[in-house]
C-alpha cells in the first residue's frame, strides 16, 4: 500500500506539478487503517491531502476537480469480499488513470523513484466530511431530475447498503428527493457485509424477500463504493443489471437525442434502445476508462456498463449509482407505471 501510494503521489507531482490529492474510502473494516497509511505516505511526499473520510467512488471523482487537486484515491475493493481492499487511482480530472499512466506508476514503484519531503515540507491534511452533500446537490440541479415529482409519488423504497457507504448516502439522496418512507436494511457502515457484496441475484435473496414483507414499491441495492446500481421491483424480482442502464438511457433519450455507449461485455439491449429512439450506439472495449473515452469522443448523452454502472456526463465521467437512482426515480414516476410494468416495456 505504501509503495503504491508513494509511486502514485510521485506520478501526480511529476505530471501535474500539483501537490494536492483527494482521498476517500468505503465502509470496509480495514478502511481507516488503509486510509491512515495512504494519507501519511502522501504527506511524506509533501502532498496536501483533502480527506473525505467515508465516501463513495463517484463523490471522490467529483471532488478532485472541484478541489483543484492533482488526483484522487478511492480506498475500496469494489464488489469484492470484506477482507479485500485496494486503491482506485484518479487523474486530475477525477477520472480513472489510463493504462499508460498505470504502467508509468508501476515503473516508479519498481525502481523506487520517490522524493520524500524534508521535515519542514510535510503535507497537511484537510478533513472535508460533508462532500456528499455537494455531490447530491449537483444531482438535484440537473435539469432532467424532478425531485418534486418523485416526492409527490409517495414511494416506499427499500435500501440495501450492504453495511458500507451506500447505507448512509443512498437514504440521504432519497430524503433530498422527497422520499420519506424508506426501509433500510444492512444499514450500518461497519464493513460487516451481510451478504456477498457482488450485487447478483443469488446474493440478494433476503433483500428481495424483504421487499414483499415491507410492501415496498422499489428496492435499491448498491455495491460497497456506490458505483453500481441494482433495482428490485415491487414483486421482489430483480429489474436486471443490464436494464438499469437501458431504463436510464430510455429516459435520457426522451429528454435529448444523442449517442449512447456501453462496453462489449454488455448486452445488445442498449443498442436496441438507442435505435428505438433513432440514436446512434457505440461499443467500447471492456473497462470504465474505455467507455468514457468513447463517450467523450462521440459527445454521448449517456453511457455505462451492463453491470448497473451509469455514467451521466452532465455530472461527471464516472459510474455513479446516486445519479442513476435519481434518473431512474424520475423516469419511474413520470411513466406512471410500477417498476415491474416499466421493466415489462423492455
Secondary structure, 3 states (H helix, E strand, C coil): CHHHHHHHHHHHHHHHCCCEEEEEECCCCCHHHHHHHHHHHHHHCCCEEEEEEECCHHHHHHHHHHCCCCEEEEECCCCCCCCCCCEEEECCCCCECCHHHHHHHHHHHHHCCCCCCCHHHCCCEEECCCHHHHHHHHHHCCCCCCHHHHHHCCCEEEEECCCCCHHHHHHHHHHHCCCCEEEEECCCCCCCCCCCCCCCHHHCHHHHHHHHHHCCCEEEEECCCCCCEEEECCCCCECCHHHHHHHHHHHHHHHCCCCEEEECCCCCHHHHHHHHCCCCEEEECCCHHHHHHHHHHHCCCEEEECCCEEECCCCCCCCCHHHHHHHHHHHHHHHCCCHHHHHHCC
